[in-house]
Amino acid sequence: MTNYVLDLFSRSIAGGRVLPERDELSERVKPRKDAPTGETAPNASPAPRRESIALSGVFRSYANSRGSFTPALQNIDLEIEQGEFVCIVGPSGCGKSTLLHLLAGLDRPTTGEITVDGNPVQGPGTDRILLFQELGLFPWLTVRQNVEFGLKMAGISRDERRDSARKFLRMVHLSHFEDHYIHQLSGGMKQRVALARSLALRPKILLMDEPFAALDAQTRDMLHDELERLWKETSPTIVFVTHNVREAVRLGDRVLLMSFRPGRIKSQFQVTLPRPRHVEDSDVACLSKEILGQLREEIDRSFNAEYSREEKR
Amino acid sequence: MKKSVNQLIFAVGVLVVWEGLALLKLWPPYVFPTPQGVAESFWAGIADHSIWIGIAVSLRRVAIGYAISVVLGILLGMWITWSKFLQDTLGGVILSLQSLPSICWVPLALLWFGLSETAIIFVTVMGSMLAVTQATKAGFDNVPRILSMAGRNLGAKGPQLFWHVLLPASLPYLVDGLKQGWAFAWRSLIQGEMLYVTLGLGQLLVAGRDLNDINQVVVVMVLIAGIGYAVDSILFRKLETSLRDKWGTAIAAAN
């Protein structure tokens, strides 16, 4: 039932379109006063959970300096449901980031198809927001202006976007820092600005690329809690890439393990542990250990590949 | 405070050494200027207005020339950044033209425009525009990829991406280029002014030599350096500070 309500809610916010026209976009991004909340969802007939993202036979390869092609992703078939929290783990160089860039429309698959709600992804769209590992916050803008950026691009009026930005800054507990510049913030605060900036567009899908990798453990724990809370409040579909298995188990409904180059989905783990979880929970540790065992094989393969390349030089 | 004290000590030191050397009379007075001679020459220039006229005429010319080179330089830089064809072709030409001392443009300017105001401004523009062009191109080329990706990801396209991401992100380079462009414009102008009767500071400098008046030569040299430094501080000091503090968007202050 909860899932169904979340589903309805996220659909009502998101409008269910890829690459909307400009005027449609601005309409969609505006805060909706009439959006049904979880409690008052209309009594429609119960529908099965709909898939949000679907990848079928996706390959991506890059031309390398020797004139041949290095495959980054190979034969990815994947379905992600609306409102699902999917974590992807894998050794570095397995194409995790590439996968997110493809979903965000910042890169295109060499072959294969990616659809979001049945519509092929043809470029960037504000229904899918990618949180970069390097964040990409704009140093010339204040915290609030950063959060407003997407809304400004969508042509939303100054007052409306200020209110909206303030609301999301409250959500990430940065209200007192709205007039600061980015370099004045700590790493964790920057993360939260980037999160608020992404959420302000009310994306249907939030793509996160190792967002907490560079943070200390306490800050990371805190941000896990916050992210989980924000996910419940705004119910986007989340695809979360990390190399930290415990983090993946802590957060995800499902954990995908990717193999070393070329990246394939090696195995999947459904995480049914009750929320809220904590990275130190014994259940989390137990499942992590299982996943880590498989991950280690891939890490070994990646090490071997790196060493053999060095020997060739 | 410490800094200004140091500067004062240095200035007094220079004057003492200078006066001391002058008192030793190692060189004839038309070769080695004395502090008194330079001061007298300066007051004489102020009194007969020749210094004021020189400054006013030169500043007016450099303002026109610099404005033109900023506008054209930025436009050309943008054009080259986004046209593969121009990058492959004009890119190299611009690099080679930049190694040309601006005085090399004088013969061409004289043949095209005669002994005119236009000729001097042409030399000024040619001397500084390409530095602005290069900096503009470097600025846009060096926008971190992550920032333009973030911009696109958040819904900025085409002109929006340009105005709200690429331009502000390249501003640190751009301001550097504008600063360099100013220095080149001022130098080129003085070089151009030295070639014929032009009323500017360059002309005053040459007049000093023609009259064998080493004091006037030194006065005008100090003036040229001092004005170059002062304008640089007025135009760019604040802008650089604010960029450093926050990467501001106050590009208007540079023009």
Interface residues (C-beta under 8 A of the other chain):
Chain A: L25 A104 L106 P124 G125 T126 I129 L130 F132 E134 L135 G136 L137 F138 P139 W140 L141 T142 F149 G150 K152 M153 A154 Y181 R197 L201
Chain B: P144 I146 L147 M149 A150 G151 R152 N153 L154 G155 A156 Q160 H164 V165 P168 A169 L171 D245 K246 W247 G248 T249
